[in-house]
Amino acid sequence: MSHRRPQSRRTFIQSLASASLILPGMLHEMMAETVSPAHSAADNPLAPRAPMFPAKAKRVIFLYMSGGVSHVDTFDPKPKLTAAHRQLYQQDFLKASPWKFNRYAKCGTEVSELFPHVGGMMDDICVIRSMKNDIPNHTQAVMQIHGGSTVDARPSIGSWMSYGLGTVNQELPSYMVLAPEIPYGGASCWDSSFLPACHQGIRVIPGQEAIPNMTRQSSLDIQEMDLGLINFFNQRNLAEHDGDKTLAARIKTFETAAGMQKEAPDVFDITKESDATLALYGITRDTKKGFGWQCLMARRLAERGVRFVELIDTGSDKYNNWDSHLDIKMHATQARKVDQPIAGLLKDLKSRGMLEDTLVVWTTEFGRKPGDGSPDEAGRTHWSKAYSSWLAGAGVKSGITYGASDDYGYDIAENPCDIHDFHATILALMGLDHKKLTYRHAGRDYRLTDVSGHVVKDIMT
């Protein structure tokens, strides 16, 4: 009985040469390739790069709630709105929140009873109560919260982060999106647009097979030999095209896809997580979907070097997201799905020392109107002039609120923070200057914040 020894790339090349399948000159080149790096960091668009200035945050977990979360029912208490229920104000009949607000943490930040678990983490959170955006329509608002523009589908913030900082783990994408459904705005939410394609977000669909085609069709030895040969020709082609950046990005995309077959199966295997950890997220060992699973995956991806992880809780179906036109009490169903998992993620990161260098962002596309033209309206319509978001983790002052809306939650009363300010601050927390992080396209330099935005230094440590 004979036993085949696994072939190395070097022995594979030598066997090709002995069979006269390649020319001696090519053999010399390929043998050289076995003892030198495939390509330098300068040729790798995803090579890790130092930030523009020192920063505490090394990675971002971006929690996006689809549909428009009502600020006056979650993170922005309005006792005067409650007292003036059904009274006429600015041609609207005011509508009080059906939920009470409580102080769950030592810092005293008030949070709706919709979010008792997140409320308990307020000592680690900075709530921005003065957010605003430009257009109260879902598609445009979602495009803006992701790419900064309501007009064009610009590169997503995750793509800009990948472009500016690269990634630590070359076997995984720098930007991954866990989304069970397609949100408003579609795939433009994680698209790289005019940035190189390797910076595009890779969507993971929670379920039995999170990423299709992750199982190898051949043995690891044979696949590595195939990839070695492909890499040789790729690098020679790249050299012949004077290091073309578009070609380099395309090559890197395929290399990352191959690397994922090695790394991804372990990432998505939660069977070795402790019972205590699973309990934090409210899931069981055989869970393969749900927001608890998404939050646990975010931590696992973050600790393996993925630079930007986005979690989208649901899609564009108004009967199953935060778009509570029919009845604001529909918020309760959505909150139950995400409250414990988000708090569990923060606790888990903190216990592992990861919250010190991980920035957690929670946001939605806009808020909801505090009143309505009808005194009997059960729901709330879109409202972009005031809403709430929050940040936690590396570089963020904890246990505080920033900005304020007016007594009824209609307009910003103090320290306005628009989308460009929000983006500029997130980039700054990662050590990137939003004015200098640019890309030349169609004859001009583009940036995430376009020609606006300022860093909100008051919320930074």
PyMOL commands that set and color helices and strands:
alter all, ss='L'
color gray80, all
select helices_A, chain A and resi 9-18+24-33+41-43+71-73+79-83+116-119+122-124+138-147+157-165+186-190+197-199+220-240+245-267+275-281+291-303+328-351+419-429+457-459
alter helices_A, ss='H'
color red, helices_A
select strands_A, chain A and resi 59-65+88-89+92-94+101-103+110-112+125-132+175-178+202-204+308-312+358-364+367-368+371-372+382-383+387-393+400-402+404-405+412-414+417-418+439-441+444-446
alter strands_A, ss='S'
color yellow, strands_A
deselect
rebuild
show_as cartoon
